Structures are given as structure tokens and as C-alpha cells.
């Protein structure tokens, strides 16, 4: 496994050591967990933005979308554990 060196301010290093001790981890494990969590969140965010871009491109290509009122009613029915039909897309109101 390759080694990476980071430089952090003395006060941050002390804060990391204290946080690691509180969580029962070494500073090294704490830093690795923090990096892993940050990278995973960035990957989730990137996937979300790709999905949004795809859906927006579909709206622009088809000109169809589901009005908020229809989507809201559908979501509320689902929250009540009902099984409503999906709302039909309609031409985008301009």
C-alpha cells in the first residue's frame, strides 16, 4: 500500500487526535475514515448530478414532465401505503 503524506496545522492535528481518542480509533484510522467518507459522499453527489442531468436532458428532448401537483399527490398516496398509478407526463408548460 503506498504512503501519502499530508501536512496539517498543529491545532488541527490535536483536534484529530482528540476526536480519534473519543471514537476509540487511532489518528491514522480516523483520518482514513474521514477521507473515505468524503470520497464516498463526493461519488454519491456526482452520481446524483449525472442523474439530474440525464433527466433534464430527457425533459428538454421530449418536452414532457409531471406537474408538481400530480407528483405530490402520488407521493402522498405512496406515503399512506396506497398503490396509485404513476402520474402521466404531459407537455411542459411554458
Secondary structure, 3 states (H helix, E strand, C coil): CCCCCCCCCHHHHHHHHHHHHHHCCCHHHHHHHHHHHHHHHHHHHHHHHHHHHHHHHHHHHHCEECCHHHHHHHHHHHHCCCCCCCCCCEECCC
